[in-house]
Amino acid sequence: MKRAKIFTGSLIVLFALLLMSFGQEKKPWDVPDKYKAMKNPNAADDADALKLGKMTYAKHCKSCHGNFGQGDGPKARSIDADLGDFTTAEFKALKDGVIYYMSIVGRDDMPNFEKKITDEEERWAVITYIKSLKK
């Protein structure tokens, strides 16, 4: 009888945890207007920006977001948050300033890179590179 109660209690707790994890939706980003209005100074095909952005991405982003920005880097398995997919049409439709905020300022599991990537040219270069990623 005692075993049955423990088993039943364990199942209830497990079921509750599963419901909680499935019920979580992607939390929307609250991006300040200042960032929404920002424009990328680089053209989408700027070779120098893409080269600098690729190097910066490899150093700071690739370990979580993967080679092609699909959220499948080696550290991704240890992160509970949705790392997103930079190759989707939904992501590509985001304004550059919004991507800048998400990438440089961050939140929760997405770290702040304002002190790690201090050069504004390098920040925009990584945004340019991220937007160039394809499946």
Stockholm file with secondary structure:
# STOCKHOLM 1.0

chainA/1-135         MKRAKIFTGSLIVLFALLLMSFGQEKKPWDVPDKYKAMKNPNAADDADALKLGKMTYAKHCKSCHGNFGQGDGPKARSIDADLGDFTTAEFKALKDGVIYYMSIVGRDDMPNFEKKITDEEERWAVITYIKSLKK
#=GR chainA/1-135 SS CHHHHHHHHHHHHHHHHHHHHHHCCCCCCCCCHHHHTCCCSSCTTCHHHHHHHHHHHHHHTHHHHTTTTSSCSTTGGGCCSCCCCTTSHHHHTSCHHHHHIIIIICBTTBCCCTTTSCCHHHHHHHHHHHHHCCC
#=GC SS_cons         CHHHHHHHHHHHHHHHHHHHHHHCCCCCCCCCHHHHTCCCSSCTTCHHHHHHHHHHHHHHTHHHHTTTTSSCSTTGGGCCSCCCCTTSHHHHTSCHHHHHIIIIICBTTBCCCTTTSCCHHHHHHHHHHHHHCCC
//
